């Protein structure tokens, strides 16, 4: 068994059979998709051609019945000049030619019957034995527009009846041939589905079998190596063109419409060659996906890359354009002279060429000079930007391409300028952050170290020892709060914190925060004026985190307000949001940037003489934004106003 599997000839034959089976599957699938509507049983009876035939047949019947009614009227009127209308006979002959169709129409008022059925006494039995298709009129509801006029005619003339498509007609019938042809297409498509499905199953089985058992892949590697030498973009172009041609070929080929001959084998062979080409491409793509270095190498060796590199390396292309321009001018100047000297041409031709030369020499130099001027301004601007002048703006002149280049360079310059400013600001804030953190942590830590040293002394009294321990407790608690605030600020800024969102009464929460800080408020010299709604103001928020926001903001007002001044707290309920504002008069001059005050360890009190950590506003802002709200600060002289807005 192993000897057979390793036989190259056997493997090759199996592989070719597999490809031919895939070809048969593809051709079957394409033909079925092209003619899928024919798969429906008795599709001919629902086709437009059948309904058109039926409508035309009805028109003939209508004319025939109208003619018969006129003849009957003449008989009843005893018209002596009664003549048979030759057109009635023609219509009757035309109706009789359609052997596959029968009609049975009955008047509801006179019980008069119009039919071409010989034995019409038992019409129901006739229909059940002979009808392939039956349409009864009038209909109660007419959803098919083809029969709308027929239905209207039956209703208008108070008639009822049927149009019948029968089997085994006595004479020639194109309709029955069409019916048979449509059914034959359906049978062919069913066979194609069976053939295609069987071929696909066998092909997949052979392919899997070969994949699992064939070990020698040296031949495939050699083919891939040769194929990889073709430039990548050329491969893509060939693939697109060949695929387009093959799609057109497969769609338009008539493979199943004739008997088996050499033509079918040639068609399958062409398809097999294309499938082999597809397999080579798939293997090549998979190899590129696995080997990123080879992918980069393929891009580097592509025709587009080589042409781009060639253009980039052409340093003297501008000089060549000038030389070409001078040569064009000389040619334009010498052309009329040469034509006049060597040809006996008409004066109007000489005038035309001379006019062309004048226009050329006026228009082209101006156009070129404008482009050169635009280019020189761009070069000047880039030189200024490279030298560090970020305020220089390139004038946007020239055609659309030069304007676009100028705009792009100006935009890049602005972006780079902002980036530099942001980096400088970031470095400054980083330095301030390190300095502030060091200061705020060092102060209580230094105090703790000093008081521990004092406690180690032997000659201290119990009262002094107790006093030192109280100070140590105070400073350690201060240090603990600073560290906890630092960790919380870090978590909030990274978003690594969970919110317990629930229905919260924001007014009650604010009153609770004021109650918790009541002792501090009473001990301060500040007067608090609150405007909080008496009724509930419900929002979906994290109650504990939102309470922390209010605590931080009220504490901030207590620390930094001017002594003996007022603090105003207001709650405004709007249509889509609730706004909480806290206003106070600052105890120091506020000369800081409003946006920077939200930075961690950033304090308005530059002396850092108060107990604040510089984290309160940063933590509050992060909590508000995590809950979908906004926090803003406005400064007007010494008036400090913070506004918190939550969406309903």
Secondary structure, DSSP 8 states (H G I E B T S, - for coil): -HHHHT-HHHHHHHHHHHHHHHHHHHHHHHHHHHTGGGGSTTGGGGSHHHHHHHHHHHHHHHHHHHHHHHHHHHHHTT-TT----HHHHHHHHHHHH-TTEEEEEEETTT--EEE--SS-TTHHHHHHHHEEEEEEES-SS---GGGHHHHHHHHHTTEEEEEEEESS-SS--HHHHHHHHHHHHHHHHHHHHHHHHHHHHHHHHHHHHHHHH----HHHHHHHHHHHTS-HHHHHHHHHHHHHHHHHHHHH--SSSS---HHHHHHHHHHHHHHHHHHHHHHHHHHHHH-HHHHHHHHHTSHHHHHHHHHHH-TTHHHHHHHHHHHHHHHHHHHHHHHHHH----HHHHHHHHHHHHHHHHHHHHHHHHHHHHHHHHHHHHHHHHTT-TT------SSHHHHHHHHHHHHHHHHHHHHHHHHHHHHHHHHHHHHHHHHHHHHHHHHHHHHHHHHT-TT--HHHHHHHHHHHHHHHHHHHHHHHHHHHHHHHHHT-----EEEEEHHHHHHHHHHHTHHHHHHSS-EEEEE--SS--EEEEEHHHHHHHHHHHHHHHHHHB-TT-EEEEEEEE-SSEEEEEEEEEBSS---S-TTGGGSTT--S-TT--SS--S-HHHHHHHHHHHTT-EEEEEEETTEEEEEEEEE-
